[in-house]
Amino acid sequence: MSLPEALRQKIDSLIQSDRAVLFMKGNRSFPQCGFSATVVQILDRLLPDYTTIDVLADPELRDGIKEYTNWPTIPQLYIAGEFVGGCDIVRELFASGELEKKLGARRL
């Protein structure tokens, strides 16, 4: 199934809305799954501000973001408009120090 153009444009706009954008279940203050909570904990150690998008609030967006990236799971992290990955990749990048480089950040 092809991603509708209006939804593709909405996702493009959300991804461009901030340097770091996390599509997740729940929000930064109240993650609704362990994987989303893990990525929030990592990002909170690196960034004072970033954008979270609650995919549970919009089923079309929840399915659309998976199709957009051809990535089957949530959360999904974007840095400077580029898809980085999900929880396992974010965790690996953090452990290796690569995530700080991608974000241009230092641990808080």
N, C-alpha and C positions, 0 to 999 in steps of 0.2 A: 504494500500500500504506500502510495506517495504522500509525502507531507504537504498539506495544503499551504499555499503560498502565504496566506495571512498568518498562519501559525509560524511558519518559517521566519517571517519578518518580525513577529512578536519575540521569538526566541533570539534572533539576531540582536534586537534592541535590548533585551534583558542582558545578554552577554556583554554588550558594549556599555552597559550602564555604570560599570565600576571596573577598577583594575582586577579585583578578585570577586568572582561571583560563584556562589555555591547553590546548586539545585539540590534540595534535600527534602527529607520528610520532617515536617515541623519547621521551627525557626531557630535562630541562634540562641534564644532564651529558653526554648523548650523543644529540643530535638525529639522526634517521635520514633526513632530507631537507633539502635546501637552504632551502626555504621555512620549515620549522620552525626551522632554525638561525638564519635571519635574524630571525625574531620573538623568539627567545630572546636574541639579541645586543642587540636593541633594549630588551627588558624588563630585561635585566641592567644596562643603563645608567640605568634609572629606578627599579627596585625591588630591595631586598635580598631580599625574599621574595615568592613567588607560587607558585601551584599549577600543575603540569603533569599532564596525563592522557595516557598513552600509548595511542593508539587501535589501535596494532599488536598490543597485548596482548589486545584484545577485539574480534573482528570484528563482533559485534552492535553494540557501542558505536560502532565506526568508521562503520558504515552508518547507525546510528540518529542520530548527531549531525548528519549531513548532512540527514536528513529532518526532524529537530527544527527546524533553522533554515531549511530549504529553501535551503541553501548547498552547492554541490557539491564544495567542496575543503576540505582540511586543510592548514594549521592554522586554528583558529578561536579567537579571543580574546573573552572575556567580562570586563566590568568592572562590578562592583556588580550582577551578575545580568543585565546587558544585553549582547546580542551586538554586538560592535564590528565584526568583519570578519576577513578573512584577511590574508595577508602583504602584498599590495599596499596595502590600506587602512591597515594598521598602519604601514607604511613612510611613506605619505603623511601620516598623522596625526602621526607622529614628526617628519617634516621641517618641518611647519607649526607645531609646538609644541602642537597640540591634544591629543596623547596625554598629555603631562604634565598638562594641565588635567583631562582625564578621570580620570586616576589620582590627582590631587592630589599629584604627585611633582615632584621636581627631578632633573635629570641627576646621576648619581653620578660 
